């Protein structure tokens, strides 16, 4: 018999977790795109080459958190990694 309450908890946790990882990755990409300008057609017109140190560090931090989330997911899935 399926325990629907537990199923709902897992489904909600999966959706929230996936949303957080996607948001972090998107923020990292946005921070690394700082200093780039585009025209109305979406073509890159100039790159100033100037990106603040905070944007660079923040972007790498977001990417690192995404990687850690992926590694934690692998850890949870593979029983040999946690003695299960």
C-alpha positions as CSV (number, residue, x, y, z in Angstrom):
1,X,0.0,0.0,0.0
2,X,1.3,3.5,-0.9
3,X,1.6,5.9,2.0
4,X,0.4,9.0,0.2
5,X,1.5,11.5,2.9
6,X,5.1,10.3,2.6
7,X,4.8,10.3,-1.2
8,X,3.6,14.0,-1.1
9,X,6.5,14.9,1.2
10,X,9.1,13.4,-1.1
11,X,7.4,15.0,-4.2
12,X,7.4,18.5,-2.5
13,X,10.9,18.2,-1.3
14,X,12.1,17.2,-4.7
15,X,10.4,20.1,-6.4
16,X,11.7,22.6,-3.9
17,X,15.2,21.2,-4.0
18,X,15.2,21.3,-7.8
19,X,13.9,24.8,-7.8
20,X,16.6,26.0,-5.4
21,X,19.4,24.4,-7.5
22,X,18.1,25.9,-10.7
23,X,17.7,29.3,-9.0
24,X,21.3,29.2,-7.7
25,X,22.7,28.2,-11.0
26,X,20.8,30.9,-12.8
27,X,22.0,33.5,-10.3
28,X,25.6,32.3,-10.8
29,X,25.2,32.7,-14.6
30,X,23.7,36.1,-14.1
31,X,26.6,37.2,-11.9
32,X,29.1,36.0,-14.4
33,X,27.4,37.9,-17.2
34,X,27.9,41.3,-15.4
35,X,29.6,43.8,-17.7
36,X,28.1,42.3,-20.9
37,X,25.7,44.4,-23.0
38,X,23.2,43.2,-25.6
39,X,21.2,44.9,-28.3
40,X,17.4,44.5,-28.9
41,X,18.0,41.4,-31.0
42,X,19.9,39.7,-28.3
43,X,23.3,40.1,-30.0
44,X,26.3,40.8,-27.8
45,X,27.4,44.3,-28.7
46,X,30.2,45.0,-26.2
47,X,32.0,43.4,-23.3
48,X,33.5,45.9,-20.9
49,X,35.5,43.2,-19.3
50,X,34.8,44.8,-15.9
51,X,33.1,42.5,-13.4
52,X,33.1,43.3,-9.8
53,X,35.0,41.0,-7.4
54,X,31.8,40.4,-5.5
55,X,29.9,39.3,-8.6
56,X,32.8,36.9,-9.5
57,X,33.0,35.4,-6.0
58,X,29.2,35.2,-5.7
59,X,28.9,33.4,-9.0
60,X,31.5,30.9,-8.1
61,X,29.8,30.4,-4.7
62,X,26.5,29.7,-6.4
63,X,28.1,27.2,-8.7
64,X,29.8,25.5,-5.7
65,X,26.5,25.2,-3.9
66,X,25.0,23.6,-6.9
67,X,27.8,21.1,-7.1
68,X,27.5,20.3,-3.4
69,X,23.8,19.8,-3.8
70,X,24.4,17.3,-6.6
71,X,27.0,15.5,-4.6
72,X,24.7,15.3,-1.6
73,X,22.0,13.8,-3.9
74,X,24.5,11.2,-5.0
75,X,25.4,10.5,-1.4
76,X,21.7,10.0,-0.5
77,X,21.1,7.7,-3.5
78,X,24.1,5.4,-3.2
79,X,23.8,3.2,-0.1
80,X,27.4,2.2,0.0
81,X,28.4,5.8,0.7
82,X,26.6,6.1,3.9
83,X,26.6,2.5,5.3
84,X,23.1,1.7,4.2
